């Protein structure tokens, strides 16, 4: 009887997802209040960065961003020297290709640097460090409980989901952000815990602590069915301009990185550029929440709107390019709102009887530009829908977001998060080794565990294995012990949803096992493009040795490289 009522792995994971959601929400609140307190010390009020800039003299507009960048850079350059490098650099890396380990001290140092940048007017979003903090606490919980890498990664994903939800009060979009952008697919094995973490975080932020949504959305107007063509045009425009925006960010990072000066001087220079821009347009300071709300609720002359848009893009490129720690998610929404409002004003001038008010185009523009930069149209649609809670926005929003995504993807292959997710960034650490690295051989890491299944297992047993372990793939052997290949989780769940093909073994991908006598670096070269948790290993004459954890292999070689 006791065993019958004992919690299973999925139930324990859901419980921990709820705890992580709570911790993630509290972590984002702590960062938000620290930021508000620092701004109060600087200005004597908590009205926001734009009003602070408007009340400052010209020399103060130059001084504060420059000094803030200098302090933030000093923290990054020197504090990180005293903090040992352990684990992944950011939560996306930890979830997608790492072991789920995020360093407590590294995260706190980078958050402190971000706090100085954002509080001094840098044109970046605060959501980056907020999500990183939430993910770090999730990683800490999993490490205390000695979770294996695959479950630890899922817990970190729950923490990141809680951070996104807490930052934008969008629980559905928060869960889909991790599923669509980081995991690359929506799986029932991961979506359940992500949803639990997101819901708990939202309840804590809105119901218990009383925080309001950062954007106060206007009433959405949809004049006629013909207007959908205007919104398709907005999607095309966003899809064309988003790759140019991302290219500008990349160029700014490359130019700042090529400067023969220390990191703290680069951040100070980025702050100085923001200060110079704010002499003409003080609205470039900060994350732009107040400016977006003003665009959504008040009438702007198109000349003023165009100037604010151009200067904000330059300020964001300067802040992000200089190396300031923060997110570009919020600036992306700013650009989308301004671009949509400009487009709406143009449509009202061309066809006043058919076009809605400019604020309606600003709302859809936020979603379209977000989809065109993140390459996550479903997340973008649901985020704007959650913000507006208007069913009328759904049709034009869907058309604009999908059109923007398709257009942008045609022009540019990489999204704004591509470099954070690309395996080569981590794999480059070991590919640059001149020798073959450690004397260890792959056979010394091979184990037989629950990642190995038999082709004779039932479909229900395979499904239970994916749910209980959270693995991204399983290794399949025939009844006689031969290796058949690997079974990808996404392919498996697609087969479960469609019922095709009839036999689950037909979705197994043939895979040649690695040689157990390979050096670790050679093994990584062989599987560098494989998106999996486990790879099969055989010995002399094809003798079965077991499986090796790919994230664990990456961490071992990376640590060896760092110790040299």
N, C-alpha and C positions, 0 to 999 in steps of 0.2 A: 504493500500500500504506500509506503514511504517513497519507493522508487517511482510509483505511478504519478505522484504529485511533485516530483523533483523537477525544477525548471530545466528546459533544454537550452542548447546553445543560442538559438534564435531569441528566446525569451530573455536570456541574460543580456544579449546584445541590445535588445530594445530598451531594457531597463537602463543600461549604461548610456545608451543614446540620449535618453531623457536627462540623465545626470549631466552629461556633456553639454546638452542644450542649455541647462541652467547655468553651468559654469561659463559657457561661451557668452551668454547674455550678460552675465555679471562682469566678464572681462571687457566687453565692449562698452559697458556703462562706465567702468573705471577709466578707460581711455578717454571717453567723451567728457567726463567730469574733470579729468586732469587737464584736458585741452581748454575747457571752459574756464577753469581756475587760472590757468596761465594767461589767457586772454584778459581776464579780469585784472590780473596784476599789471598787465601792460597798459590797459585803457581805463580801468576803474569801472567798467560796465561789461555786460555779457551780450551786447547787441549783435556782434558778428564782425568779421574781418572787413567787409566792404564799408560799413559805417565807420569803422576805425580808420580806414584809409581816407575816407572823405573828410574826417575831422582833423587829420594830421596836416602839418605843414609839409612843403615839398621836400625839405631835407630829412624829415622823419620818414616819409615814404621811401626815400632812398636807403636810409640807415637801417630800418628794422628788418626788411627782407635780407639785406646783405649780412647783418650781424647774425640773424637767425640761421642763414645758410652756413656761415662760418662756424658757429657753435655746433650745428648739426653735423658738419663735416668733421670737426675735431673729434666728436663722439664716435663717429663711424671709423675714422682712421686710427685712433689711438686706443679707444676702449676695446675694440674688437681684437687688438693685439694681446690683451690680457685675458681674453675669453677663449678657451679652447674650442676648436672647431669640431663639433660632433653632430652628426645627423645631416639632414637635408637643409638646403639654404632657404627654401620656402615651402609652404604647405602643398602647393601643386606638385612640386617635385617629390615630396614625401608620400603623397597619395598615388601619383601616377607611376613612378618608377623606383621609389625609395622603399625603405623598410618601415616608414611611419614615425621615425625618430626625428623630433624637432628639439633643438637645444633651447633650454629655458633661458640661459644667460645671453645667448646670441639674440634671441627674440626680444628680450627686455632691452638690450642695448639698441637694437634697431628701432624699437618702438619709441625709446627716449629720443633718438635722433629725429624720427618722424614727428614727434610731438613739437620739437623745436622748429622744424621746418613749417609745419602747418600753422602753428600759432604765430609765426612771424610773416605770414602772407603768401607762402609758396603756393603756386597754382596746381596743387595735387589734392587727391581725395584722402579723407581720413579712413576710408573703408579698408585700405590695404593693411595697415597695422592692426586694425580692429579684428579682421578676419584671421590674421596671423596669430594674434594673441589667443583667440578662441581655439584655434587649431592646436596651438602649443599646449594649452591646458588639457585638451583631449589626449594629446600624445603623452603627457605626464601621467594621466590616469591609466592609460593602457600600459605604460612601462611599469608603473607601480604594481599592476595586476599581472605583470609578466606575460602580456599577450604576444602571440606569434605575429610575425610581420604582416600577414594578410589581414588579420583581425585588427591589428593596430592601425593599419592604413584606413580601414573602414571607420574606426573611431575618430581618426583625425579628420576624415571627410565629414563626419557628423559635426565636429567642432567648427569646421569652416562653414558648413551650412548654417549653423547657429549664428556665426558672425555676420554672414550676408543678410540673414533674416533680421537680425538686430539692427543692422545699419540702415535698412530700407523698409522695414515693416512689410516685407513681402514673403510670407512663408512658403508658398508654392514655388515661386521663382528662386528662392534660396536653395531649395532642394534640387531643382532642375539645373541650377548653375553648376553644381558639382557633378551631377549626372551627365549633363550635355557637354560641358566644357572640359572637365578634368577626366572623367571616366570615358567620355566619348560615346556613351550609349546609356539607355535607360534600362536597368535590370531590376527585376523584382527582388533579387538577393540583396541589393544595396539601397533601393528606393525606400523600403520600409523604415530602416533605422534613420535615414536622412530626414524623412518626413516627421518622425517622432522628435528628433532633435530640433527641427525647424519649428514645430508647433509649440514645444515647451519654451523655446527662446522667445517666440512671439508673445506667448501668454505672460512671461515674466516682464518683457519690455513694455507692453501696452496695458495689460490688465493690472499688474501688481505695481509697476513703477510709474505708469502714467505717461510714458513718452509718446508724443504725437508723431505722425508721419513727417518726414523731412520735406516732402513736396505736398503742397496744398493744391490738389488738382481742381481745375474749373469744371463747370458743366460742359459736357461734350455735345456739340451740335452736328447733326448730319442732315444737310438740306435735302438732297435728292440722290437717287440711285446713280445718276450720271456722275456724281462727284467722286465715285470710286476711281475714275480714271485720273483725277487730279492726285489722288493718294498713290496711285501706281507711279505717277511721275515723280512724286516725292521720294518714293522708294528707289527709283532709278538715280535720282540726284544724290541721295545719301550713299548709294552703292558706288557711285563714281568718286565722290569726295572722301569717303572713309579711307580707302587705300592711300590717298594723298596725305591724309592726316597721319596715318601710321608711318608712312615713309618719312614725313617730317620728324616724327618722334625718333625714328631710327637714325636719321641723319644728325639730329641734335646730339644723340648719345654718342655717335661716332666722332663728331667734331669735339665735344667736350672731352671724350676719352683720349683724343689725340693731343690734347694740350699738355705741354711739358711742365705741369705744376702739380702739387699735391692735391689729394681729394678735397680737403677742406677749402682750398682756394677755388676749386671748380664749383663747389656748392655756393660759396660766397659770390662768385661771378654770376651764377644762375639767379641768386637772390637780387643781385644788383640790376640785372636785366629786367626782372619783374618790377623792381622799384622804378626804373626808368619808364617802363610802360604804364605804370600806375600814375605817373605825373599827368598823363593825358586821360587815361581811363582807369579810375580807381577800382572799377568793378572786376579787374583781373585778379585781385587779391583773394586768396582762400579757395574753398571748394566750389563756391558759386551757388549754394542753396538759395540764398536770398535773391540773387539776380534771376535765377530760373523761376522762382515764385513770382517775381515782379513781371517777367515776360508772360507768364501764364495768366496773370490777373489784371494787368494794366496795358494801356495802348502805348506802343513805342513807335517813334518815327523810324522809317527804314534806314535812314542814314546812321542814326545812333545805334541801332541794332547791328548793322553791318560792321561798324567800328568796334563795338564790344566783342563781336564774334571773332574778328581778325586779331585783335589784341589778346583775347583770351587764348586762342590757339597758339600764338607766339609765346605767351607766358607759360602755358602748359609744357610746350616743347623745351623751354629754358629750364623749368624746374625738374621735369622728368629726365631731361638729357643730362643735366649736371650731376645726377646721381642721388637726388633727394629721395628718401624712402617714403613711399605713399602710393596710392592707387590712381589709375587713369579712368576708372569706371565712372566716377562722378563727373570729371571734366567731359567725358564722352556724352553723358546725358545733357550737360550744359550746351555743348556744340549742337547736339540734335535739336534741343528746344529752340535755340536761336536760329538755326537753319530752317526748321519747320515754320517758325513764325515769319521769317523773311519770305519763304515760299508762299505762305498763306496770304501775306500782304500782296504779293504779286498776283495770285489767283483772284483775289478780291478786286484788284484793279482791272484784270482782264475779263472776268466773268462774275460781276458782283451778285447777280441773281442766282448763281449756281453754287458759289463757294461759301463755306462756313466762315466763322470768325477765325482770325489768325491764331488764337489760342488753341483751337482744335487741331490745327496743323502742327503747332508746337508740341502737343501731346504725342501725336503720331510720329513726329520727327524724332522725339526722344527714343522711341522704340526702334524706329528704322535705322537710325545711326548706331544704336547699340548692337542691333543684329548685324550690321555691316562691319563692325569692328571685332566683335566677339565670335562671329560665325555660329551663334546660338539663337536662331530665330524663335524657337519655341519658348525658351527662357525669356527672351525679350518681349514677346507677346504677352505672356502671363504676368511679367513684372508690371508692365504698364496697365494691364487690366486690373491687377490687384490694387494699383495706386488710384485708379479712377473709379473702380467698382461700377462701371457703366457698360451695359451690354451693347450700346450703340457704337462704342469704339471698336468692338471686336472685328467686324468685317473690314473696315479700312485699315486697321492696325495689322491684321493678318496679311493682307495684300501688300502693304508697304514693307513690312518686315521681311517677308519671303522674297519680294522683288529686290530689296536692298541686299540681302544676303547673297542671292544668286549673282547679282551684278558685281558685288565686291569680290566674291570668290572667283569670278571669271578674270578679274583684273589682277588680283593678288592672291597667292596660294595660302599665305600665313595670316592668322588672326593676330590680335593684339597680345594673346597669351601663348602664341606658338613657341616662343623662345623659352618660356617657363616650362613647357610641356615636352620640348624636344629632347629625346634621349641623348642626342649627340653632345648636349651641354655637359652631361655627367660622364658619358662614355669618353669624351675627349680627354678627361683626366688620365685615364689608363691607356688610351691609344697613343698618347704622347710619350709613353715610356720607351726608352731606347732598347732596353732588353726585354726579356720575357717575364720580368717581375719575379715573383716569389718562386721558390722551388716547389711549392705545393702543387699537387696534381689534382685534377678535377675529381678523380676517384675517391680522394680523401674526404670530399664533401657529400658524396652520394648517399642517400638514405632511401629506405622503403617506407612510405607513410601513406596517409589518407588521400594524397594527391594522385595515387595510382589506383585505377579501377579496371575491372575486367569487362571484356565485351559481352560476357554472359550475364552481367548485372542487369536488373530490370530498369525500366525507364524511371520508375518511382525512386529507386535507390540512387540513381544518378542525380535526380532533382534534389533529394534530401542531402546528398553530399555537397552540392553547390550551395545550398541554403545554410548548412551547418558550418561550412568552412569559409565561405566568402571568397574562394579562389577565383582567379580570372580564367584558369584553364585546368583541366585534368589530363593526365597521361593514361592512355588506354592500351592495355595488353590483351592479346588473344588468349583463349583458354589454354593453348599450348605454351604460353609464355612469350610469344613473339610480340614485338612492339608494333602496334597498329598506327599510332600517331597521337595527336593531341586534340582535345575537345575544348573548344572555346566557349566560355560562358554565354556570350552574346548570341552565338549561333545556336546554342542549346535552347535558350529561352525563346528564340524566334521559332525554332522547330516546335516547341511546346505550344506556342500561341497559334501557329498555323496548322499543326498536325502533319506537316510535310517536311521531310520525307517520312515514310511509314516507320522505318527502323532508325533508331537514334544513332546507330553506328555509321549511318550514311553521312552524317555531318562531321565525322572525325576527319581531321586533316592529316594526311600522311606526313611524317616527319622523320628525318634521319637522326638517330641518336648521336650525341657527342662522344668522342673517344675519351675514356677515362684517364688516359695518359697525357691529355692535353694540359699545358700550363694554363693558369687562370686567365691571363690576359688573352691568350689565343682563344680560349673558350668564349670570352666576352666579345672578341672580334667576330666570332662565328654567329653569335645570337644578338648582336647589337641592335638589330631592327625588330626583334621579336617582342611583341607585347604580351607577356605571359608571366606567371609566377613560378612555374616549374618546367624544367627541361630534362628529358631522359638522357641517361648516360649508360654506355656499355663498355665492356672491356675487350680483351683479346678474343677474336673469333665471334664477336657479337654477344658475349656473355652479359647477361643483365646485371647491372650494378645498382640501379636505383634512379632517383631523381635529385636534381640540385635546384635550390631556390635561386632564381635569377636576381631578385632584389638583394638577397644576402650576398651573392657573388659580387655584385656591384659595390656593396658597402665594404666588403673585405679588401678588394683591390684598391678602392678609393682611400681607405685608411692606411694601407701600405704605402701608397703614393704620398699621402700627407705626412707620414712619419719619416720620409727620406730627407 
